[in-house]
Amino acid sequence: MDDIGDDEDEQLKLAIALSLQEVGSSAQQEPKLPTRLAETIDLTEGDDGVSASTSKEKVRPVPPKAASLGLLGLDRKAMEAERLARKRKASVSPPPLRAKTQKTSNGILESNNDTKATYSKVPQHPVQEVKVNKRVISSSSPSSWVGLADQTALQFPYGVVRKTWALGFPRQDDIKLEEVLQRKDLKLAVLSSFQWEVDWLLGKIDTSDTKVVMVMQAQDESTKQQYRRETADMPNLRLCFPSMEGQVNCMHSKLMLLAHPSYLRIVVPTANLVSYDWGESSVMENSVFLIDLPRHTKGHRLPAEDLTFFCKELVYFCEALGLQPEIVNSLYDFDFSATKDIAFVHTIGGAHTGEAWRRTGYCGLGRAVQHLGLATEEQLQIDFITSSIGAINIDFLTMLYLAAQGDDGLKEYGWRTNRSTKTGKGNKSTNEDATVQQELVKEIEHSFRLYFPSRDTVLASRGGAGCGGPICFSSRWYAASSFPQQILRDCKSTRQGLLMHNKIIFVRPEQPPKPLEAGKVRAWAYIGSANCSESAWGKLVQEKASKKPKLNCRNWECGVVVRVQSTGSMERPSGASKLDDLAVFQGRLPIPIQYPGERYGARKPWFYAEQ
C-alpha cells in the first residue's frame, strides 16, 4: 500500500469538505461545521479523510442564517431566545425545593452555580426486576419518575440494526434521530461525529435538563479556544477533542452513549450528526446499531474479569478519546451481559506498539472475530458497502480478508516482511507460503465485492450530483494498475433514489453448513464508521528500532461486529450449493442494497472532485 498516496487521498477529502462548506455558506448560509481533521479538544476542561463531508442538499434550501453564526454553526441569538422562552415557561410554576447543586457521588452534573460544570456519573435510581422477552433484567422503578414514558421494559435489550428514516418513504426497519435520543428523560448524551449541524442537533435535545458531551475535532489550539468561547455560556455542554498528533488525520468515529434514569443506550451509527444523514432531506440513508443496557442494582459492579469483550473495548476506546474518567467509570454501573455475542471494535489514531496493536484497527477486528468464535480457515464471501474508497490494492484486501477469518494481522505481516510468525526469526517466504498467497488472491478476487455508486447512480438519485459530496473516490486511485477494479459493484438502495453513506461488511462462509451443523453458519456483519481505506483500518509495519510489529492508524473509527444467530434463515437457500447471497442475514439486520450489485462494465465510479 502506498502510504503517501493514501495521505493525499485524505487531503483530497478534506479539500472537498472545505469547498462544500464554502459553497454552502455563500449560497445558503447553512451552519458551518468543524471539518478540518486535526486534533480534538478535551471537553473535560471548563468521513474521515475518507469520507468527505458536508454536501449541501439543493433539494431543500434552508433559510439564511444570521451573521451571528460562529465556527460551530451556533445561532446564538435564536438559542438565547429559546433559552429565555424555556425560562419563562418554567417560571409559571414554582421551582422544586432544592439546594444549590453540590458534588455528589452519583450526579451527572456537579456544580455550585459555576458556569463550567463538571460531569460525573449518571444519577442512580431505585431498581426493580422486570421481565423482557423471558429474560430478567433490571430497570428503574416507574414510580421514581412519574410522567415519563413507560420504562419497565427495554426497547432494544439484545441489540438491533435499523436503517435511518427517510422522509417520504414507508416506515420499515427504520429509526429517526428523535427516536434514538428519547429526549424526554435523557440525562447525559456523549456524542461523537465527524460532521455536525449543531443548531439542528441541539434542537432535538432538552439542553436545560440533558448534559451533552460533544466529541469532535479541531484544527489547532486557536480553534479549540474558539469552540470553547462559543459554548462558554452553555453550562450543560462540554467539548472533547481526542488527540490528533503525529500521523492522525481524522476523528471520524460515530458513537452515542445515551444515559437514561434506568438504562444506558449505546448507539453506533454510520451517520454523522447532520440532517441529511438522518433522512430529513430524503436524499441519503445510513444504518444504526442500538442496544439498551439496564442499570445494575445500587452498589453492584462486576469484577473486571467478568466484563464482556464489548464492555472492555468500549471502555478502552472511551479512555483513548479522552473522556472524563468519571464518565468512563460510570459505564460499569450498567449490565453488559447482553453484549456477549457482540463485539465493539475500533481504530484509535496513532502508532501502536507492544501489545496495543492487537486491540485496534484491522488487527482488533481479527481479534474480535476470534473472541466471538467466528475464526475460520474456510473461504469467505464478503460484501462491503462503503461511502468512500482509499488507494487500496490487493495487499489491503488481503489484510481485511484475513482479519475477517480471525487473523490478528501477523499472517500477512509475516509474508510482507519475510518473517516467520511462528519462530520470529527472519527468513524468506517458502514456496508453500507463496502458493498460499497466490491462492488467497484468487479467493479474494472471486469472493470480495465492494459496493460504491457509479456516476450514473448518483446523477439519477433524488438529490442528484449536489448531494454526492459525502461519497468520495479519486479517479487517480481507480486508474492505478494496482487497484482491483473487478471487485467493484454499483451501490443502489432498495429505497429508490436514495444515496448511501453506509459502512457495512457482510461476512459468511462460501459453503453452507453440513446437515449435522444446520443453523451454525459462522456469519457476521460489521456496522460502523470505517470506510474501505487503509486510513480507516490501519497497517501493521515493522518498527525500525525494535524490529517488532507496529500498527499505524490515521483515523479514529468505531463499529460493532454482530453475530448472526442460529435460525432457519441460515439454511441453504433454494437448494443452492453456496451461500453466495445475503439471505443468511435476513431477519437479523436490514439489507439496504439491491443485491447482487451490478458490475460497472463501461460505467465509471462517482468522482465528486471532478464534477
WOJO-V397579 format. One record per run of one state. SS is the DSSP state (helix for helix, strand for strand, loop for the rest). FROM is the first residue (numbers start at 0). LEN is the number of residues. If there is no record, write none. Layout:
{{SS:FROM:LEN} {SS:FROM:LEN}}
This chain:
{{loop:0:2} {helix:2:25} {loop:27:48} {helix:75:15} {loop:90:18} {strand:108:2} {loop:110:7} {strand:117:2} {loop:119:7} {strand:126:6} {loop:132:2} {strand:134:6} {loop:140:1} {helix:141:4} {loop:145:14} {strand:159:5} {loop:164:9} {strand:173:2} {loop:175:1} {helix:176:5} {loop:181:1} {helix:182:3} {strand:185:7} {loop:192:3} {strand:195:1} {loop:196:1} {helix:197:5} {loop:202:8} {strand:210:5} {loop:215:5} {helix:220:10} {loop:230:6} {strand:236:4} {loop:240:9} {strand:249:2} {loop:251:3} {strand:254:6} {loop:260:2} {strand:262:7} {loop:269:3} {strand:272:1} {loop:273:1} {helix:274:4} {loop:278:5} {strand:283:2} {loop:285:1} {strand:286:9} {loop:295:8} {helix:303:3} {loop:306:2} {helix:308:13} {loop:321:3} {helix:324:9} {strand:333:1} {loop:334:2} {helix:336:3} {loop:339:2} {strand:341:6} {loop:347:2} {strand:349:3} {loop:352:3} {helix:355:4} {loop:359:1} {helix:360:11} {loop:371:8} {strand:379:6} {loop:385:2} {strand:387:2} {loop:389:4} {helix:393:11} {loop:404:5} {helix:409:8} {loop:417:1} {strand:418:1} {loop:419:6} {strand:425:1} {loop:426:4} {helix:430:17} {strand:447:4} {loop:451:2} {strand:453:1} {helix:454:5} {loop:459:4} {helix:463:4} {loop:467:4} {strand:471:1} {loop:472:2} {helix:474:5} {loop:479:5} {helix:484:3} {strand:487:2} {loop:489:3} {strand:492:1} {loop:493:5} {strand:498:2} {loop:500:3} {strand:503:6} {loop:509:1} {strand:510:1} {loop:511:3} {helix:514:3} {loop:517:6} {strand:523:5} {loop:528:3} {strand:531:1} {loop:532:1} {helix:533:4} {loop:537:1} {strand:538:4} {loop:542:6} {strand:548:5} {loop:553:1} {strand:554:9} {loop:563:4} {helix:567:3} {loop:570:2} {helix:572:3} {loop:575:2} {strand:577:1} {loop:578:4} {helix:582:3} {loop:585:7} {strand:592:1} {loop:593:5} {strand:598:1} {loop:599:5} {strand:604:1} {loop:605:2} {helix:607:3} {loop:610:1}}
